[in-house]
Amino acid sequence: MIARTLALLVGLIVATSAGAQTPPAPLVLEAKIPLGSISGRIDHLAIDLKRKWLFVAELGNDSLGVVNLVAGKVLRTITGLREPQGVGYEPITDAVYVANASDGSVRILRGEDLAAVGRIDLSDDADNVRIDADRKRVLVGYGAGALAIIDPTTRTKVGDIRLKAHPESFQIDGDRVFVNVPDARLIEVADLTEDEVVRAWPTQPNHSNFPMAMDREARRLFVVFRSPARLAEISAADGGVVGSVDACGDADDVFVDTKRHRVYVSCGAGVVDVFEYRGGSYQRVGQIPTVSGARTSLFVPELDRLFVAVRSSGNEPAAIWVFRPG
């Protein structure tokens, strides 16, 4: 009888301990890849999936870092740029496009050896870069309000989509492009067959809408506002707000993980916010610590990894932190 009672007690203790275990983190830090002796702010990232090269716009260092993800180290650091902000890899012509804030230029590098093969001068503040694969074009946000349209075959600017103010993040979806225009407190929607804005959705009472991502299957935009710090889920059909939740401060990138029904938001506040769709809405399921000022990131579904750009700070060297979804 005593032995049976002890066995029951031990079983109860084990079951209670198992039930009290901390759930696994939604993101697990897998590696840190040093970027070398670079300083200052780091901006956006892009990837060449064929070669497994990650491109890092090292704005404060006037350079572009090229990380070999297979080797887990920097392959090259390309200098002589002017505050690079946006970067994109165009696979058809095998070229890298680097947008520079200071002089408004878009530098074009050959994918194979990263040699300079072209330059397009925009007015100023060349920023985010996106590849319009359907129309075989490159779009670059710049200036007081435009998306430059670049023909990657001729490496020339062939047109503009005019906007109300300077564009931040934008997402291409079929024949439309959705553009964050924070200074105008708008999300502008342009028709890519006509290359003109066809509607504009006000963002008030929220403003400072910088990052944007899209879940194309669910027909949802995810926009992160800095004031107040909120993640908004927006219908791509009519601009209606489907849901909204508090987010981390000073956000600059957001990505959708459709495999896990998650959204990742990287913030200068020193965290990655993780939201998951549960019970009909997105809810925060974790805040993963990084470093203050680590605002930019890139989620690559093909590799199932989130890359976070960490600037040099105190005892923490500049690096790419590699997270594996838990």
DRENGURO-215116 format. One record per atom (N, C-alpha, C): z, x, y; residue in one letter. Coordinates in steps of 0.05 Angstrom, whole numbers, padded with zeros to 5 digits, always signed. Example, Ala and Ser with C-alpha at 12.3 -4.5 7.8 and 13.67 -1.06 7.14 Angstrom:
2
+00156+00264-00114A
+00156+00246-00090A
+00156+00264-00066A
+00142+00257-00045S
+00143+00273-00021S
+00157+00258+00001S
***
This chain:
326
+00000+00017-00024M
+00000+00000+00000M
+00000+00017+00025M
+00017+00038+00025I
+00019+00056+00048I
-00008+00071+00051I
-00019+00080+00029A
-00045+00094+00031A
-00067+00076+00042A
-00066+00051+00034R
-00087+00032+00043R
-00083+00027+00074R
-00058+00025+00082T
-00053+00020+00111T
-00062+00044+00128T
-00056+00069+00118L
-00065+00093+00132L
-00095+00094+00134L
-00109+00086+00112A
-00138+00087+00112A
-00149+00067+00133A
-00137+00044+00134L
-00146+00024+00154L
-00142+00035+00183L
-00119+00048+00188L
-00113+00059+00214L
-00133+00081+00222L
-00138+00098+00203V
-00157+00120+00208V
-00185+00108+00214V
-00193+00088+00199G
-00219+00075+00204G
-00220+00062+00231G
-00198+00050+00240L
-00197+00037+00266L
-00199+00058+00288L
-00185+00081+00285I
-00186+00102+00305I
-00214+00114+00307I
-00228+00118+00284V
-00255+00129+00284V
-00274+00110+00298V
-00271+00084+00291A
-00289+00064+00303A
-00285+00062+00333A
-00260+00063+00341T
-00254+00061+00370T
-00265+00085+00385T
-00262+00109+00373S
-00272+00134+00385S
-00303+00133+00388S
-00316+00123+00366A
-00345+00121+00367A
-00354+00102+00389A
-00340+00080+00391G
-00347+00060+00412G
-00343+00070+00440G
-00325+00090+00443A
-00318+00100+00470A
-00336+00124+00478A
-00354+00132+00461Q
-00371+00155+00467Q
-00388+00150+00492Q
-00392+00171+00508T
-00409+00168+00531T
-00438+00165+00523T
-00452+00145+00534P
-00480+00142+00527P
-00497+00166+00535P
-00519+00172+00521P
-00535+00195+00528P
-00547+00193+00556P
-00549+00215+00569A
-00560+00215+00596A
-00590+00208+00595A
-00600+00193+00615P
-00628+00185+00615P
-00647+00208+00620P
-00637+00230+00631L
-00653+00255+00635L
-00636+00279+00626L
-00648+00296+00611V
-00634+00320+00602V
-00648+00345+00613V
-00633+00362+00626L
-00644+00387+00637L
-00651+00406+00614L
-00677+00412+00612E
-00687+00427+00590E
-00691+00456+00597E
-00700+00462+00622A
-00706+00489+00630A
-00706+00491+00660A
-00703+00516+00670K
-00707+00522+00698K
-00727+00545+00699K
-00749+00541+00714I
-00770+00561+00716I
-00769+00573+00744I
-00759+00598+00747P
-00757+00610+00774P
-00784+00612+00787P
-00784+00607+00813L
-00809+00609+00829L
-00812+00636+00844L
-00792+00653+00840G
-00793+00679+00854G
-00780+00678+00881G
-00785+00698+00897S
-00772+00701+00923S
-00786+00685+00945S
-00785+00658+00942I
-00796+00641+00962I
-00773+00627+00976I
-00778+00619+01001S
-00756+00606+01016S
-00767+00582+01030S
-00749+00564+01039G
-00757+00541+01054G
-00764+00517+01037G
-00774+00497+01051R
-00779+00471+01038R
-00802+00473+01018R
-00799+00458+00996I
-00820+00455+00976I
-00830+00426+00977I
-00857+00422+00977D
-00867+00395+00979D
-00879+00387+00952D
-00902+00374+00952H
-00911+00360+00928H
-00923+00378+00906H
-00925+00366+00882L
-00934+00380+00858L
-00959+00366+00846L
-00974+00381+00830A
-00997+00370+00816A
-01000+00386+00790A
-01017+00376+00772I
-01019+00390+00746I
-01048+00391+00737I
-01055+00414+00724D
-01080+00417+00710D
-01072+00415+00680D
-01077+00391+00668L
-01068+00386+00641L
-01082+00404+00621L
-01107+00411+00626K
-01122+00427+00606K
-01110+00454+00603K
-01102+00466+00625R
-01090+00493+00624R
-01060+00493+00623R
-01048+00469+00628K
-01019+00467+00630K
-01008+00484+00653K
-01022+00482+00676W
-01013+00495+00700W
-01002+00475+00719W
-00979+00481+00730L
-00966+00464+00750L
-00969+00477+00777L
-00979+00462+00797F
-00983+00472+00824F
-00961+00462+00842F
-00950+00480+00858V
-00926+00475+00874V
-00932+00481+00903V
-00932+00461+00921A
-00937+00466+00949A
-00912+00476+00962A
-00912+00502+00967E
-00888+00516+00978E
-00890+00517+01008E
-00886+00494+01020L
-00891+00490+01049L
-00877+00510+01066L
-00851+00515+01062G
-00836+00533+01079G
-00844+00562+01075G
-00858+00568+01054N
-00866+00595+01048N
-00896+00600+01053N
-00911+00579+01062D
-00940+00581+01067D
-00954+00591+01042D
-00946+00580+01019S
-00958+00590+00994S
-00961+00567+00974S
-00977+00572+00953L
-00980+00554+00931L
-00971+00568+00905L
-00950+00558+00893G
-00941+00569+00867G
-00957+00557+00844G
-00965+00574+00825V
-00979+00565+00801V
-00962+00573+00777V
-00951+00553+00764V
-00933+00557+00741V
-00948+00552+00715V
-00947+00571+00697N
-00957+00568+00670N
-00935+00555+00653N
-00938+00529+00647L
-00917+00515+00633L
-00914+00524+00604L
-00935+00534+00592V
-00933+00543+00564V
-00916+00569+00563V
-00921+00587+00582A
-00906+00612+00583A
-00879+00608+00596A
-00876+00586+00612G
-00851+00581+00626G
-00845+00601+00649G
-00867+00609+00663K
-00863+00628+00685K
-00886+00624+00706K
-00882+00636+00729V
-00902+00635+00750V
-00926+00652+00742V
-00949+00640+00744L
-00974+00655+00738L
-00983+00670+00763L
-00983+00656+00786R
-00992+00668+00811R
-00978+00653+00834R
-00976+00668+00857T
-00968+00655+00882T
-00991+00661+00902T
-01003+00640+00912I
-01026+00643+00930I
-01016+00640+00958I
-01020+00661+00974T
-01009+00662+01001T
-01031+00656+01022T
-01023+00656+01047G
-01043+00653+01069G
-01049+00624+01075G
-01032+00605+01065L
-01036+00577+01072L
-01020+00570+01097L
-01022+00545+01106R
-01009+00537+01131R
-00993+00511+01126R
-00969+00515+01116E
-00951+00492+01110E
-00964+00473+01091E
-00970+00482+01066P
-00982+00463+01047P
-00963+00441+01039P
-00974+00416+01041Q
-00958+00392+01035Q
-00967+00379+01009Q
-00993+00372+01007G
-01004+00358+00984G
-01022+00376+00968G
-01023+00370+00942V
-01040+00385+00924V
-01050+00367+00902V
-01076+00370+00894G
-01087+00354+00873G
-01107+00370+00857G
-01109+00364+00831Y
-01128+00377+00814Y
-01150+00357+00807Y
-01175+00365+00813E
-01199+00348+00808E
-01213+00359+00783E
-01211+00345+00760P
-01220+00357+00735P
-01250+00358+00731P
-01266+00340+00743I
-01294+00340+00738I
-01308+00365+00749I
-01300+00373+00773T
-01311+00398+00785T
-01292+00422+00781T
-01269+00417+00767D
-01250+00438+00761D
-01241+00453+00786D
-01229+00437+00805A
-01221+00449+00830A
-01193+00438+00839A
-01179+00455+00854V
-01153+00449+00865V
-01155+00444+00895V
-01145+00422+00905Y
-01146+00415+00933Y
-01118+00418+00944Y
-01115+00434+00966V
-01089+00439+00978V
-01091+00430+01007V
-01074+00411+01015A
-01074+00400+01042A
-01052+00413+01059A
-01059+00423+01083N
-01041+00439+01099N
-01034+00424+01125N
-01008+00422+01130A
-00998+00407+01153A
-01003+00421+01179A
-00999+00447+01180S
-01000+00462+01206S
-01027+00462+01219S
-01048+00468+01203D
-01075+00470+01215D
-01094+00447+01207D
-01083+00428+01191G
-01099+00405+01182G
-01122+00411+01163G
-01121+00435+01151S
-01143+00442+01133S
-01137+00433+01104S
-01159+00430+01089V
-01158+00425+01060V
-01171+00449+01048V
-01156+00466+01034R
-01167+00489+01021R
-01175+00482+00992R
-01198+00492+00983I
-01208+00485+00956I
-01209+00510+00940I
-01196+00510+00916L
-01194+00533+00898L
-01209+00526+00872L
-01223+00546+00862R
-01236+00542+00836R
-01214+00542+00814R
-01216+00522+00796G
-01195+00519+00776G
-01192+00542+00757G
-01213+00555+00750E
-01213+00576+00730E
-01197+00600+00738E
-01203+00610+00763D
-01190+00635+00772D
-01175+00632+00799D
-01175+00607+00809L
-01161+00601+00834L
-01172+00616+00858L
-01197+00623+00857A
-01211+00636+00880A
-01217+00614+00900A
-01216+00621+00926A
-01222+00603+00948A
-01252+00597+00947A
-01260+00572+00946V
-01288+00565+00945V
-01296+00545+00967V
-01277+00536+00983G
-01285+00518+01004G
-01262+00511+01023G
-01268+00500+01046R
-01248+00492+01065R
-01259+00469+01082R
-01243+00448+01085I
-01250+00425+01102I
-01229+00423+01123I
-01237+00422+01149D
-01218+00421+01171D
-01216+00392+01181D
-01192+00380+01177L
-01186+00354+01187L
-01172+00358+01214L
-01165+00337+01228S
-01154+00340+01255S
-01127+00354+01255S
-01108+00344+01239D
-01082+00356+01237D
-01066+00342+01215D
-01044+00354+01206D
-01024+00343+01188D
-01037+00332+01163D
-01053+00348+01149A
-01064+00340+01123A
-01041+00339+01103A
-01040+00317+01088D
-01015+00311+01073D
-01021+00305+01044D
-01016+00281+01035N
-01018+00274+01007N
-01048+00275+00998N
-01051+00283+00972V
-01078+00284+00960V
-01078+00267+00935V
-01100+00251+00932R
-01103+00234+00908R
-01132+00237+00899R
-01136+00235+00872I
-01162+00236+00860I
-01172+00208+00854I
-01194+00200+00866D
-01206+00174+00860D
-01227+00178+00838D
-01217+00177+00813A
-01234+00184+00790A
-01257+00165+00787A
-01253+00139+00792D
-01274+00119+00788D
-01299+00125+00805D
-01294+00133+00830R
-01316+00138+00849R
-01321+00168+00852R
-01308+00184+00836K
-01312+00213+00837K
-01309+00224+00866K
-01285+00218+00877R
-01279+00227+00904R
-01250+00237+00906R
-01244+00251+00927V
-01217+00260+00933V
-01209+00248+00959V
-01185+00236+00960L
-01174+00224+00984L
-01151+00241+00994L
-01150+00246+01021V
-01129+00261+01033V
-01119+00247+01058V
-01093+00241+01059G
-01081+00229+01082G
-01077+00250+01104G
-01083+00242+01129Y
-01081+00261+01150Y
-01078+00248+01178Y
-01070+00264+01197G
-01072+00257+01226G
-01056+00233+01234G
-01065+00220+01255A
-01051+00197+01267A
-01057+00172+01252A
-01073+00173+01230G
-01078+00149+01214G
-01104+00148+01200G
-01108+00163+01178A
-01133+00161+01163A
-01129+00173+01135A
-01147+00163+01117L
-01151+00177+01091L
-01179+00189+01093L
-01180+00215+01091A
-01206+00228+01090A
-01218+00225+01062A
-01244+00220+01061I
-01259+00217+01036I
-01276+00242+01032I
-01270+00256+01010I
-01283+00281+01005I
-01300+00279+00979I
-01325+00288+00981D
-01343+00290+00958D
-01338+00317+00944D
-01326+00317+00920P
-01320+00342+00907P
-01344+00358+00898P
-01367+00345+00896T
-01391+00360+00887T
-01402+00377+00910T
-01403+00366+00934T
-01413+00381+00957T
-01390+00394+00973T
-01365+00386+00966R
-01341+00397+00980R
-01343+00392+01010R
-01350+00368+01016T
-01352+00360+01045T
-01338+00333+01049T
-01329+00329+01073K
-01318+00303+01081K
-01341+00284+01087K
-01340+00260+01074V
-01362+00242+01077V
-01354+00216+01090V
-01329+00213+01097G
-01320+00189+01111G
-01290+00187+01115G
-01281+00165+01127D
-01253+00160+01132D
-01246+00131+01127D
-01222+00126+01119I
-01210+00100+01119I
-01189+00100+01141I
-01193+00084+01162R
-01176+00085+01185R
-01151+00068+01181R
-01128+00078+01190L
-01102+00066+01186L
-01088+00063+01213L
-01066+00048+01213K
-01051+00043+01238K
-01035+00068+01247K
-01027+00085+01228A
-01011+00109+01235A
-01013+00128+01212A
-00999+00151+01214H
-01001+00171+01193H
-00993+00161+01166H
-01009+00166+01145P
-01003+00156+01119P
-00984+00175+01104P
-00966+00163+01089E
-00950+00179+01070E
-00961+00174+01042E
-00944+00169+01023S
-00954+00166+00995S
-00973+00142+00993S
-00994+00145+00976F
-01012+00123+00971F
-01021+00124+00942F
-01028+00100+00932Q
-01035+00097+00903Q
-01062+00082+00901Q
-01079+00093+00884I
-01105+00081+00878I
-01103+00062+00854I
-01115+00038+00857D
-01115+00019+00835D
-01142+00005+00834D
-01160+00015+00817G
-01186+00002+00816G
-01201+00005+00842G
-01208-00018+00854D
-01223-00018+00879D
-01205-00019+00904D
-01179-00015+00900R
-01160-00017+00922R
-01143+00008+00924R
-01134+00014+00948V
-01114+00035+00952V
-01092+00024+00969V
-01067+00028+00960F
-01043+00019+00975F
-01031+00043+00989F
-01026+00040+01015V
-01017+00063+01031V
-00991+00057+01046V
-00972+00074+01043N
-00948+00073+01059N
-00954+00083+01087N
-00948+00067+01108V
-00952+00075+01135V
-00926+00070+01150V
-00907+00088+01147P
-00880+00083+01157P
-00877+00079+01187P
-00893+00094+01203D
-00890+00092+01232D
-00899+00064+01242D
-00916+00051+01227A
-00925+00024+01234A
-00909+00003+01219A
-00890+00011+01202R
-00874-00006+01185R
-00892-00025+01169R
-00912-00012+01156L
-00931-00028+01140L
-00937-00014+01113L
-00946-00031+01095I
-00962-00021+01072I
-00990-00032+01076I
-01009-00014+01080E
-01037-00023+01085E
-01052-00022+01058E
-01070-00042+01055V
-01086-00044+01031V
-01115-00041+01039V
-01129-00022+01027A
-01157-00017+01034A
-01175-00023+01010A
-01199-00033+01016D
-01220-00037+00996D
-01236-00012+00993D
-01236+00000+00969L
-01250+00025+00966L
-01280+00022+00962L
-01290-00002+00960T
-01319-00006+00959T
-01330-00007+00988T
-01313-00016+01006E
-01321-00017+01035E
-01308+00004+01052E
-01288+00018+01040D
-01273+00039+01055D
-01261+00029+01081D
-01248+00006+01079E
-01235-00005+01103E
-01210-00022+01094E
-01191-00023+01112V
-01167-00038+01107V
-01173-00068+01108V
-01163-00082+01088V
-01168-00111+01086V
-01143-00128+01090V
-01119-00115+01087R
-01095-00130+01093R
-01072-00110+01098R
-01051-00120+01111A
-01028-00103+01117A
-01002-00120+01112A
-00984-00107+01097W
-00959-00121+01091W
-00936-00109+01106W
-00922-00124+01123P
-00899-00113+01138P
-00876-00106+01119P
-00861-00086+01126T
-00839-00077+01109T
-00812-00084+01120T
-00811-00096+01144Q
-00785-00102+01156Q
-00770-00122+01138Q
-00743-00120+01137P
-00725-00103+01153P
-00723-00074+01144P
-00736-00067+01122N
-00735-00039+01113N
-00756-00022+01128N
-00750+00003+01131H
-00770+00021+01143H
-00766+00049+01132H
-00784+00067+01141S
-00786+00094+01130S
-00793+00093+01100S
-00816+00080+01095N
-00826+00078+01068N
-00844+00102+01062N
-00833+00122+01048F
-00847+00147+01042F
-00858+00147+01014F
-00841+00148+00992P
-00853+00149+00965P
-00864+00122+00956P
-00884+00124+00939M
-00896+00100+00926M
-00906+00107+00898M
-00902+00089+00879A
-00913+00092+00853A
-00923+00064+00844A
-00938+00064+00822M
-00949+00038+00813M
-00948+00035+00783M
-00940+00012+00774D
-00941+00004+00746D
-00966-00015+00744D
-00988-00004+00735R
-01013-00019+00735R
-01013-00042+00715R
-00999-00038+00693E
-00997-00059+00672E
-00982-00083+00683E
-00960-00078+00697A
-00944-00100+00707A
-00953-00110+00735A
-00973-00096+00747R
-00983-00103+00773R
-00961-00102+00794R
-00945-00080+00793R
-00923-00076+00811R
-00925-00049+00826R
-00918-00050+00852L
-00915-00025+00867L
-00885-00020+00869L
-00878+00006+00869F
-00850+00014+00873F
-00849+00031+00898F
-00836+00022+00919V
-00835+00035+00944V
-00806+00041+00950V
-00800+00066+00958V
-00773+00074+00965V
-00771+00078+00995V
-00752+00064+01007F
-00747+00065+01036F
-00723+00084+01041F
-00724+00098+01063R
-00702+00115+01071R
-00681+00101+01088R
-00690+00080+01102S
-00671+00066+01120S
-00675+00036+01118S
-00657+00022+01104P
-00636+00033+01087P
-00648+00045+01062P
-00632+00061+01047A
-00642+00073+01023A
-00644+00053+01000A
-00669+00043+00996R
-00673+00022+00976R
-00698+00027+00960R
-00698+00019+00935L
-00721+00018+00918L
-00730-00011+00917L
-00755-00016+00926A
-00766-00043+00925A
-00788-00046+00905A
-00787-00067+00889E
-00808-00074+00870E
-00826-00095+00884E
-00851-00089+00887I
-00869-00106+00904I
-00893-00115+00887I
-00900-00140+00890S
-00924-00151+00876S
-00949-00138+00888S
-00966-00127+00871A
-00991-00116+00880A
-01012-00137+00887A
-01006-00162+00880A
-01024-00184+00886A
-01022-00194+00915A
-00997-00197+00924D
-00993-00208+00951D
-00972-00194+00968D
-00961-00172+00959G
-00942-00158+00975G
-00914-00169+00975G
-00909-00190+00959G
-00882-00202+00958G
-00862-00184+00945G
-00838-00183+00955V
-00817-00167+00944V
-00805-00182+00919V
-00808-00169+00896V
-00798-00181+00871V
-00769-00174+00866V
-00761-00150+00874G
-00734-00141+00871G
-00728-00117+00888G
-00702-00112+00893S
-00694-00090+00910S
-00666-00081+00901S
-00662-00055+00902V
-00637-00043+00893V
-00631-00018+00909V
-00605-00012+00914D
-00597+00012+00929D
-00608+00037+00914D
-00616+00056+00930A
-00627+00082+00919A
-00614+00105+00933A
-00619+00129+00923C
-00608+00153+00934C
-00622+00159+00961C
-00609+00176+00977G
-00619+00181+01004G
-00640+00203+01006G
-00657+00201+01026D
-00677+00221+01032D
-00697+00225+01009D
-00707+00202+00999A
-00726+00203+00976A
-00753+00211+00985A
-00768+00226+00968D
-00795+00235+00975D
-00814+00232+00952D
-00805+00225+00928D
-00823+00220+00906D
-00811+00199+00887D
-00829+00182+00876V
-00821+00162+00856V
-00842+00160+00835V
-00834+00156+00810F
-00852+00155+00788F
-00844+00133+00768F
-00863+00121+00754V
-00858+00101+00734V
-00862+00113+00706V
-00842+00109+00690D
-00843+00117+00661D
-00847+00091+00646D
-00872+00083+00641T
-00878+00058+00628T
-00869+00057+00599T
-00867+00080+00586K
-00858+00081+00558K
-00830+00070+00555K
-00813+00076+00575R
-00785+00069+00574R
-00777+00047+00594R
-00797+00037+00609H
-00792+00017+00630H
-00772+00028+00650H
-00777+00052+00659R
-00759+00065+00678R
-00774+00073+00703R
-00758+00078+00724V
-00768+00089+00749V
-00750+00113+00757V
-00763+00136+00764Y
-00749+00160+00772Y
-00753+00164+00802Y
-00732+00169+00816V
-00733+00174+00845V
-00719+00200+00851V
-00734+00220+00863S
-00722+00245+00870S
-00715+00246+00899S
-00691+00255+00905C
-00680+00252+00932C
-00668+00278+00943C
-00671+00282+00969G
-00659+00305+00983G
-00629+00304+00983G
-00617+00281+00976A
-00588+00279+00973A
-00578+00296+00950A
-00596+00306+00933G
-00587+00323+00911G
-00584+00309+00884G
-00599+00288+00880V
-00599+00273+00855V
-00627+00263+00848V
-00630+00257+00823V
-00652+00240+00814V
-00640+00213+00805V
-00649+00192+00818D
-00640+00165+00811D
-00657+00155+00788D
-00644+00143+00768V
-00659+00132+00745V
-00653+00102+00743V
-00674+00086+00744F
-00672+00057+00742F
-00687+00048+00717F
-00675+00028+00704E
-00687+00017+00679E
-00689-00013+00681E
-00710-00024+00669Y
-00714-00053+00670Y
-00696-00066+00648Y
-00676-00081+00657R
-00658-00094+00639R
-00651-00122+00650R
-00653-00141+00632G
-00645-00168+00639G
-00660-00180+00663G
-00685-00173+00665G
-00702-00185+00685G
-00704-00170+00712G
-00690-00147+00714S
-00692-00132+00739S
-00687-00103+00733S
-00693-00086+00753Y
-00688-00057+00750Y
-00659-00051+00759Y
-00645-00036+00742Q
-00617-00029+00748Q
-00614+00001+00745Q
-00597+00012+00762R
-00591+00041+00760R
-00576+00047+00734R
-00587+00066+00718V
-00574+00074+00693V
-00565+00103+00694V
-00569+00117+00716G
-00560+00144+00718G
-00568+00157+00745G
-00551+00176+00754Q
-00558+00193+00776Q
-00554+00222+00766Q
-00576+00236+00764I
-00576+00263+00752I
-00574+00283+00775I
-00554+00300+00776P
-00550+00319+00798P
-00572+00341+00798P
-00582+00348+00822T
-00600+00370+00825T
-00588+00389+00846T
-00602+00393+00868V
-00593+00410+00890V
-00601+00396+00916V
-00584+00398+00937S
-00590+00386+00962S
-00618+00396+00972S
-00634+00377+00981G
-00661+00384+00991G
-00683+00382+00970G
-00675+00377+00944A
-00695+00376+00923A
-00708+00348+00923A
-00726+00343+00941R
-00737+00317+00946R
-00761+00310+00929R
-00776+00331+00921T
-00802+00326+00909T
-00802+00331+00879T
-00819+00317+00865S
-00820+00319+00835S
-00847+00309+00825S
-00851+00311+00799L
-00875+00301+00786L
-00869+00293+00758L
-00873+00268+00751F
-00870+00259+00723F
-00898+00260+00710F
-00900+00274+00687V
-00925+00276+00673V
-00923+00262+00646V
-00933+00238+00644P
-00930+00223+00619P
-00942+00237+00595P
-00964+00251+00599E
-00977+00265+00576E
-00959+00287+00564E
-00941+00298+00580L
-00922+00318+00571L
-00894+00306+00567L
-00890+00282+00576D
-00864+00268+00575D
-00842+00285+00588D
-00848+00295+00612R
-00829+00312+00626R
-00829+00305+00656R
-00806+00307+00669L
-00803+00305+00698L
-00798+00333+00709L
-00815+00342+00727F
-00811+00368+00740F
-00800+00363+00768F
-00778+00376+00775V
-00765+00373+00801V
-00767+00400+00815V
-00776+00400+00840A
-00778+00424+00856A
-00752+00429+00871A
-00739+00451+00865V
-00713+00458+00877V
-00717+00482+00895V
-00710+00478+00921R
-00713+00500+00940R
-00689+00519+00937R
-00693+00543+00947S
-00672+00563+00947S
-00648+00553+00964S
-00624+00554+00953S
-00601+00544+00967S
-00576+00557+00956S
-00562+00573+00973G
-00538+00586+00964G
-00543+00605+00941G
-00529+00600+00919N
-00532+00616+00894N
-00554+00605+00876N
-00567+00583+00885E
-00588+00571+00868E
-00615+00580+00877E
-00630+00595+00861P
-00657+00605+00869P
-00677+00582+00868P
-00699+00586+00882A
-00721+00567+00881A
-00732+00566+00853A
-00736+00541+00843A
-00744+00538+00815A
-00755+00511+00810A
-00769+00508+00788I
-00777+00482+00778I
-00758+00475+00755I
-00743+00453+00759W
-00725+00443+00738W
-00741+00423+00721W
-00740+00428+00694V
-00755+00412+00675V
-00735+00393+00661V
-00740+00367+00665F
-00723+00346+00652F
-00738+00332+00630F
-00725+00328+00608R
-00735+00312+00586R
-00721+00285+00586R
-00737+00263+00586P
-00724+00237+00585P
-00707+00234+00560P
-00682+00223+00563G
-00664+00220+00541G
-00670+00194+00526G
***
